[in-house]
Amino acid sequence: MKKILKKIIKILCLIILIPVVLFMLMIVWLTIREYKPAENEKIEVSNANEICVKTGEEIRMVTWNMGCGTLGDNADFFMDYGKMVYSADKNRVGENLSGITMILKEIDADIINLQEIDTDSSRSYHMDETSVLRELYPDFDNTFAYNYKVDYVPYPLPPIGKVESGIMTLSRFDILDAERIQLPCPFRWPVRVANLKRCITINRLPVEGTDKELVIINLHLEAFDDGEGKIAQTKMLADILESELQNGNYIIAAGDFNQSFSGTDISKYPEYEGKWHAGLLNEDDFNEAFTFCQDPESPTCRALDQPYITAADKEHFQFYVIDGFIVSEGIEILSVETYDHQFKWTDHNPVIMDFRITG
């Protein structure tokens, strides 16, 4: 009887030990393979034109978080108090991308900042979404930088799997030069090895007849941290904007801030318990030469705790205003408007700004 009991104990120990050893080996592998970008690195510009920005010319710009092509109105997401990990099948990813490209063509922007663009991720069935966008805009310059690159994300169940994703800027105007700037990462080992390495990209567009540049900054700041990450990343953004301002450039920072601007009236979007809550960006922490632009008439983002299409009470759904623009002096803002597509194709709405450089 004792021999049988010992065998049972050994078998149970092996059953417990083998998964633990495999998991530790995976952590070691992910640590060795961890994406460790430089603090500052040049990124490739895919050049298609040599058109210069002109002072006085009306220009349209849009910023839009594409949700990896996976977060349409049918989706919820486990990190946002939902249940899904894989929130779209392959056909739905294709439908989402088709809907997104249709809206982009309708908006007809000259400069486009996009976030959450997958290039080779399990969640989007390894579709290269940058190729879709380059085919849509064959005459635009474009840049891309990774902010999430992991061989295998081992959580939750089913696991997220491989992720290669980033931010992309497309421009009807010549992008002379571009760089990726690494933002502070709030996560420690081992969580860090399978997490985002958020960044901003700085795209430099020459302005005709001047020695100045129109600096287009694309960004997607921290979401699921304790708040310290957003603070550190926003502080770094403020320093970069200040440096570009001192260099005499025209600057537009646009993207998903995961924060509402302190000057934006978001009273029509109350916060509900048990939901993800956005941060608050204090405009006073920036040089007063900058203007902060969000359009609160329509939400720019929805909660992912439940699918939007089946929500019984849309009036009390959790909405946010977290996407927008920071614009320097020397740029006249003509209009800022959220394009409300009812979150059909992604959990964010595009935000459009018309502007001109006045000098």
N, C-alpha and C positions, 0 to 999 in steps of 0.2 A: 504493500500500500504506500509506504514511504517513497519507494522508487518511482511509482506512478505519479505521486504528488510532486516530486522533484522534477520529473519530466514536464509536467503541466506548468510548473513555475518557470522552467527554462524557456518553454515555448511562449509563454505570456511575456517574459522579459524580452525575447527576440521580437515579438510582435510590437512591443512598445519601443524597443531600441532602434530597430531598422528605420522607421520613419524619422526618428530624431536624428540619426546619423545622416540620412539623406537630406534632411532639411539643413543641417549644419554644413554639409558639403555644398548645398546650393548657395548658402550665405557666403561661403568662401569664394565660390565661383563668381557670384555677383560682385563681391568686393574687388576681386582681381579685374573684372570686366567693367567696373563702374565708369560711367561717362564722366570725365573730368575735364571739361573745357577750360581753356585759358581765361584769365580775367578779362582780357581784351584780345579779340582776334578778327582779322579781316575775313569777310565772307564774300563769296563769289557773286558778281552781278551778271545776270544774263541780259546782255545788251541787245536791244532790238531797234533803238532809235537814238537820234541825237537832238531831239527837240528840247529847247531850253524854256524854262519858266520865264514869263514876261511880267514885269510890273504892270498893274492895272488890268491884267487879264483875269476874267472870272474863272475860277477853278472849283471843281466839285471833288470832294473827298468823302470816302465812306470807311467806317470801321465796323467789323463784324466778327464775332466769335462763331465759327462754323460748327462747333460741337462735334468735331471729328467725323461729321456726316452720320453720327449715330444717335443724336439726341433730338429726334423729332417729337411731335405732339403725343406719340404713343409711349414715350419713354419716361421712366424714373431712373434713379441712380443711387446705388448703395451708400456712397459718400455723402449724399444729401438727404439722408433719412428715408431713401427709397429701398427697393429690393433688388433691382436689376444690376447685373454686371455687364452682360452682353445685351444691350438695349435695342438692337436692330439686327434683323437677318440681312443677308447679302443683298437681297432685292430692295429692302427698305433703305439700306445705305445708298444704293443707286438712285432711288427715288428722292432721297434727301438732297443728294448732290445735284440732281437735275433741277430740283426746286430752287436750290441756292443759286445756281448759275443763271436760272431764268430771272430771278430777282436782281442779281448783279447786273445783267444786261439791261434790265428796265431802269435801274438807277443811273447807269451810264456815267460812272465816276471817272475822273482823270487819275486819281490816286486812291489806292485801295490798301487798307491795313486789315489783315485777316489773322485770326488766332485759332488754335486747335485744328491744325492741318496735319492729318496723318499721312505718312509716306510708306510705312510698312508696319502696321499694327494688327494684332490679332482681332481687336474689337471691331475694326473696319475691314476685315477680311483681306488685309494686305494690299488694299487699293492705294495707289500713289495719287493722292488728291492734288499734289502740286502739278502733276502732269495734266490733270483735268483743267486746272486754272490756266496753265501756260497755253493749252490749246484754245481756251476761251479768249485769251488776250495775246495773240501771236505778235502783235506790234508793240507790246508793253515791255519795258525793262522790269525785272523782278529779282527779289532777293529772298532767301529762306535761311532760317537758323533754327537748330534744334533747341527745344527746352525740356524735352523728355525723351530719353533714349536708354532703354533697358532691355536686355536680352529676354528677361522673363520676370514678370511681377507675380510673386507666388501667392498672393491673397486677393480677394477672400475665396470663397468656394461658390461657383467655379472660379479659378484664378483669372486675373486680367490677362496674363500672358505677355507676349512681346509688345513693346510700345516704341515706336519711332514717330515723333510728332513735334510740331514747332509753330513758328509764326512766319507769315509771308507778307511782303509788300510788293505791289505791282504799280507801275507808273507809266502814264502816257509820255512823261518827260524823261529825259536822260538822268539816270542815277550814276553819278560820276564815281562814287565810292561808297562802300558800306562796311560796317563793323558790328560785331556781336559783343555786347557788354554783359558779363556775368553778374547777376544780382545776388545779394546775400541769401544763402540757403538756411532756413530755420531748423532743419532736421538733422539729427545726429545719427551716427552709425548705430545699428544696422538699417534703420528705417530709411536713411539717406540714400542707400545704394539702389533702392527700387523706387525712388521718388523723383519728382521734377527737379530740374536744374534751371530755374526760370532766368530769363534774360530780357534785355531790350535790344533792338537793332536800331542803328543810326544810319539813315540813308541820306546821302548828300546830293542835292539837285542844284546845279548851277543856275543862277538868275542872270538872264541876258543883260548885258550892258553894265554889270556891276562885278565887284570882286566878292560879293556875298553869296551865301548858299541858303536854299530853303532846306532845312533839316527836318526830315520826317522820322519821328521816333515811333516804333511799333512796340507794344508792350502787352503783357498779360501777367498781372501781379498775383501774389499769393492768395489762395482761397481757404484751404483747410488747415490753417495753423492756429496758434493761440492768440494771434494778433501782432506778436512781435515781428514776425516776418514781413507783414504788410508795412509796419512802421519803418523797418530798416530799408526795405526796398523803395518806399516812397521818399525817404530821406536821400537815398542815392540818386533817385530820379531828379529830385529838386536840385541837387548839386550839379548834375549833368546839364540840366536846363540853364542853370545860372552860368556855367562855363560857356555854353554856346551863345548865351545872350551877351556875355562880355566880349566874345569874339565878333560881335556885330551881325550875327546871322538871324534869319527869320526861322522860327521854330514852331512845329506842331507835334505834340505828343498825343497819340491816339491809340485807344485799345480798350481792353477789359481791365479796369482798375480793381475790380472786386470791391469797390468802395463808392459811396455816393460823395459828391463834392459838398463841402459844408454850406456853400451858397445855393445849393439846389433844394427846392421845396419838394420834399418827398412825403408830405403829410398824407397824401391820398393813398400811400402804400404802407399801412401799419405793419409792424412786425408781430407775428404770431408765435406763440410758444411751440417748442418742438420743431422749429424750422431752422435752416441755416440762416444766419444773420450777416449782412454785409458790413464792411468796415466804414469808417467816416474819414475822408481825406480833408484835412484842415487847410484851407486855401491860404491862411495867414502864414503857413510855413514856407511859402514860396514868394519870390520876388513879386512886388505889386505890378510889375510890367506884364505879367501873364494874366490872361482871361480864361476862366474855366467854363466849359460849355457842356451841359447835359440838357436833354429835352425830357422833362418829367410828364409831358402830356400823355405819353404812352410808356409803359415799362420797357426797359431794354433787356430784361432777363426775367425768367420765371424760376420758381423753386422746382426741384426734381424729386420731391418726396412722393409724388404720385404722377401718373400720366395726365397730361393736360386735356386730352381729347375725351377722357371718361370722367373728368372731375365734375361732380354734381353741383358744386358751389363755386363757380368761377368768380363771383363777386368778392368772396373772401379768400381767394387763392393768394399765396404769397408771391408778390412781385417785387422787383428791384429796379433801381436806376443806377447802374454801375459801369456803363460804357460811355465814353465821351472823348472830349478833346481838351488839351491845354494849349493855348495859342499865345504867342509872344506879341509884343508891340510891333508895329510896322505891317501888321496883317489886319485887314478889315473883314470882320465876320458878317456875311450877308444873311445867312440863315443857318439854323441847326434844327434838324427834324428827325425823329425816330420813325422808321418805316415799320408799321405794325402789320406783320404777316401772321399774327395770332399763333406764333411759335410752331407753325406747321412743320418746318424743315429743320429747325434747331431751337435750342432753349434760349437763344438770344435774338433780339431784333437788331437789324443794322441801323446805325446812326449816321446821318448824312450832314455834311457841312459844306456850304458854298462860301467861298472867300476870295479875296484878291489881295495881292501885295501892294501896299501903298507907298512903301519906301520910308 
